[in-house]
Amino acid sequence: MPDADLKTLRANAVRLQVRGTAGQIASANDILPLIEAEFAARIAAKPPAKKRAPAKKKVIVADGAEGAEPVVKAAPKKRAPAKKKIAADAEATAV
């Protein structure tokens, strides 16, 4: 059973514990420990998440300064490309 389906099954069992008939509550109480055990087994079987590499630092030496100490700066962050504005279309629809 996929993780998403198991998660849905758990949510339904918890809901039935709170708002179910006597038989549904008993069934939910019986199945929840099994669902929790399966979740624990799946989490234990997954490899640990990879850590992200730290950002590289850039060394910049001031221009024209001999013997000046290098300045360490963080690499610039990459930004998403800017959305193009379509001014001509906006003016045409406004007229």
BELURHU-V916409 format. One record per run of one state. SS is the DSSP state (~ for helix, > for strand, _ for the rest). FROM is the first residue (numbers start at 0). TO is the last residue. If there is no record, write none. Layout:
BEGIN
ss->SS from->FROM to->TO
ss->SS from->FROM to->TO
END
This chain:
BEGIN
ss->_ from->0 to->1
ss->~ from->2 to->18
ss->_ from->19 to->20
ss->~ from->21 to->44
ss->_ from->45 to->55
ss->> from->56 to->59
ss->_ from->60 to->69
ss->> from->70 to->73
ss->_ from->74 to->85
ss->~ from->86 to->93
ss->_ from->94 to->94
END
